[in-house]
Amino acid sequence: MKLLRAEEHRRMPWKNGGGETTEIAVSPPDAGLDDFDWRVSMARVDGTGPFSSFAGVDRTLTVLDGAGLLLSVEGRASVTLTTGSKPLTFAADLPTRAELIDGPINDLNVMTRRGWLTHSVVRKGIAGRIDLQPQAGMRMLVVHAGRVRIEQGDEAVDAGQLDAVILGEQAAVVAGKATFFVIGIHGGAAA
């Protein structure tokens, strides 16, 4: 189990230069924006415009804060994403454009190299305690709001807003009052 504190996440420009992204984790650890196997990040979207293109990558987008956006992905019907929407998965190499509904938003992005890895993103709410069952591949928990205590075997960590914890494959217990995301990376060299 590895705790990634919010204040230690790496800030960097978007690939297209249109804004700033906060990288939570990437594999391999020294990968850039063109050669990662998987990447988990957050971004603030301040205006309408195109998304960065990532060749051979699948992406899942979730709105964390703000009124939301209208997302247009080439070849698909436009979709309105809000904080209540399910995470949306799409090909990151298709032309994609976002139009803000009413002001800036913050989002969570999970990306994996197509044909090598797949991923899943699930939003969970907790007011008490839940068990996360064992799962093959790498698992990461990202706290959206509140605080949690995560126990895995003999280890335990406390995580707050925008902290992340890499869990691995073993079962884990999460206790607290929070909203968080469970991200799974499957196949290839996921761990």
C-alpha positions as CSV (number, residue, x, y, z in Angstrom):
1,M,0.0,0.0,0.0
2,K,1.4,3.4,-1.0
3,L,0.0,6.8,0.1
4,L,0.2,9.7,-2.4
5,R,-0.5,13.0,-0.7
6,A,-2.4,15.7,-2.6
7,E,0.3,18.3,-2.0
8,E,2.9,16.0,-3.6
9,H,1.0,15.4,-6.9
10,R,2.9,16.8,-9.9
11,R,1.6,19.9,-11.7
12,M,2.3,20.2,-15.4
13,P,0.9,21.9,-18.6
14,W,-1.7,20.1,-20.6
15,K,-0.3,18.3,-23.6
16,N,-2.0,20.9,-25.9
17,G,-0.9,23.8,-23.7
18,G,-4.4,24.9,-23.0
19,G,-4.4,24.5,-19.2
20,E,-2.8,22.6,-16.3
21,T,-3.0,19.0,-15.1
22,T,-2.2,17.5,-11.8
23,E,-0.6,14.1,-12.2
24,I,-1.5,11.7,-9.3
25,A,0.4,8.7,-10.6
26,V,1.9,7.4,-13.9
27,S,3.5,4.1,-15.0
28,P,6.3,3.8,-15.6
29,P,7.2,6.5,-13.0
30,D,9.4,8.5,-15.4
31,A,6.9,8.4,-18.3
32,G,6.0,11.5,-20.2
33,L,2.7,12.4,-21.8
34,D,3.4,10.3,-25.0
35,D,4.9,7.1,-23.5
36,F,3.0,6.1,-20.4
37,D,1.3,2.7,-19.9
38,W,-1.3,4.2,-17.5
39,R,-1.9,7.6,-16.0
40,V,-4.2,9.1,-13.3
41,S,-4.6,12.9,-13.2
42,M,-6.9,15.8,-12.4
43,A,-7.4,18.9,-14.5
44,R,-9.1,22.3,-14.2
45,V,-11.0,23.2,-17.2
46,D,-11.5,27.0,-17.4
47,G,-13.0,27.4,-20.9
48,T,-14.5,25.8,-23.9
49,G,-12.0,24.1,-26.2
50,P,-10.4,20.9,-27.5
51,F,-9.1,18.1,-25.4
52,S,-5.5,16.9,-25.8
53,S,-5.1,13.9,-28.1
54,F,-3.3,10.8,-26.9
55,A,-2.6,8.2,-29.6
56,G,-3.6,4.6,-28.8
57,V,-5.0,5.6,-25.4
58,D,-8.5,5.0,-23.8
59,R,-9.6,7.6,-21.3
60,T,-12.3,7.9,-18.6
61,L,-13.4,11.3,-17.5
62,T,-15.3,12.2,-14.3
63,V,-16.4,15.7,-13.2
64,L,-15.3,16.3,-9.6
65,D,-16.5,19.9,-9.1
66,G,-18.4,22.6,-11.0
67,A,-21.6,22.7,-13.0
68,G,-20.4,20.3,-15.6
69,L,-19.6,20.2,-19.3
70,L,-20.9,19.1,-22.7
71,L,-18.4,16.7,-24.2
72,S,-18.3,16.1,-27.9
73,V,-16.3,13.1,-29.1
74,E,-16.1,12.5,-32.8
75,G,-18.5,9.8,-33.9
76,R,-20.5,9.8,-30.7
77,A,-23.5,11.8,-29.6
78,S,-22.6,14.7,-27.3
79,V,-22.9,13.9,-23.6
80,T,-23.5,16.2,-20.6
81,L,-21.2,15.3,-17.7
82,T,-21.9,16.6,-14.1
83,T,-20.8,15.7,-10.7
84,G,-23.6,13.2,-10.6
85,S,-22.8,11.5,-13.9
86,K,-21.2,8.1,-14.2
87,P,-17.5,8.2,-15.4
88,L,-17.4,8.3,-19.2
89,T,-14.9,6.2,-21.2
90,F,-13.8,7.2,-24.7
91,A,-10.9,6.9,-27.1
92,A,-8.4,9.7,-26.2
93,D,-7.2,9.9,-29.8
94,L,-10.5,10.9,-31.3
95,P,-11.1,14.7,-31.7
96,T,-12.9,15.8,-28.5
97,R,-14.2,19.2,-27.4
98,A,-15.6,20.4,-24.1
99,E,-18.1,23.2,-23.6
100,L,-18.6,24.4,-20.0
101,I,-22.1,24.5,-18.7
102,D,-21.7,27.4,-16.2
103,G,-18.1,28.1,-15.2
104,P,-14.9,26.1,-14.6
105,I,-14.8,22.5,-13.6
106,N,-12.3,20.1,-12.1
107,D,-12.1,16.6,-13.5
108,L,-10.5,13.2,-12.8
109,N,-8.8,11.4,-15.8
110,V,-7.7,7.8,-16.0
111,M,-5.9,6.7,-19.2
112,T,-4.5,3.4,-20.3
113,R,-2.6,2.2,-23.4
114,R,-5.1,0.5,-25.6
115,G,-4.4,-3.1,-26.5
116,W,-2.1,-3.4,-23.5
117,L,-4.2,-2.4,-20.5
118,T,-7.8,-1.7,-19.6
119,H,-9.2,0.3,-16.6
120,S,-12.3,0.8,-14.5
121,V,-13.4,3.8,-12.5
122,V,-16.1,3.6,-9.8
123,R,-17.4,6.3,-7.6
124,K,-18.3,5.3,-4.0
125,G,-19.8,7.0,-1.0
126,I,-19.1,5.8,2.6
127,A,-20.4,6.7,6.0
128,G,-19.0,3.9,8.0
129,R,-17.0,0.9,6.7
130,I,-16.9,-1.1,3.5
131,D,-14.8,-4.1,2.4
132,L,-13.0,-3.9,-1.0
133,Q,-12.6,-7.5,-2.3
134,P,-9.4,-8.7,-3.8
135,Q,-9.0,-7.8,-7.5
136,A,-6.3,-8.7,-10.1
137,G,-4.1,-5.8,-11.2
138,M,-3.4,-2.5,-9.6
139,R,-6.1,-0.6,-7.6
140,M,-6.0,3.0,-6.6
141,L,-8.3,4.8,-4.3
142,V,-8.6,8.6,-4.8
143,V,-10.5,10.6,-2.1
144,H,-12.8,13.2,-3.6
145,A,-14.2,14.6,-0.3
146,G,-13.9,13.7,3.3
147,R,-11.5,11.4,5.1
148,V,-10.9,7.6,5.2
149,R,-8.8,5.1,6.9
150,I,-7.7,2.2,4.7
151,E,-6.5,-1.1,6.2
152,Q,-4.8,-3.8,4.1
153,G,-3.3,-6.7,6.1
154,D,-1.2,-5.2,8.9
155,E,-0.9,-1.8,7.2
156,A,-3.2,1.2,7.7
157,V,-3.1,4.8,6.3
158,D,-5.3,7.8,6.7
159,A,-6.2,9.8,3.5
160,G,-8.0,13.1,3.0
161,Q,-9.3,15.1,0.1
162,L,-7.5,14.4,-3.2
163,D,-5.0,12.0,-1.5
164,A,-4.6,8.7,-3.4
165,V,-3.6,5.3,-2.1
166,I,-2.3,2.5,-4.4
167,L,-3.8,-0.7,-2.9
168,G,-2.6,-3.5,-5.1
169,E,-4.6,-6.7,-5.5
170,Q,-5.3,-7.7,-1.8
171,A,-8.6,-7.1,0.0
172,A,-8.9,-3.8,1.9
173,V,-11.2,-2.2,4.4
174,V,-12.2,1.5,4.1
175,A,-13.7,3.3,7.0
176,G,-14.8,7.0,7.3
177,K,-17.1,9.5,5.8
178,A,-16.2,10.3,2.3
179,T,-16.7,10.1,-1.4
180,F,-13.9,8.4,-3.3
181,F,-13.1,6.7,-6.6
182,V,-11.8,3.1,-6.9
183,I,-9.6,2.9,-10.1
184,G,-8.6,-0.5,-11.4
185,I,-5.8,-1.1,-14.0
186,H,-5.9,-4.5,-15.6
187,G,-3.6,-6.6,-17.9
188,G,-0.1,-6.0,-19.1
189,A,2.3,-4.5,-16.5
190,A,-0.5,-3.0,-14.3
191,A,1.3,-3.1,-11.0
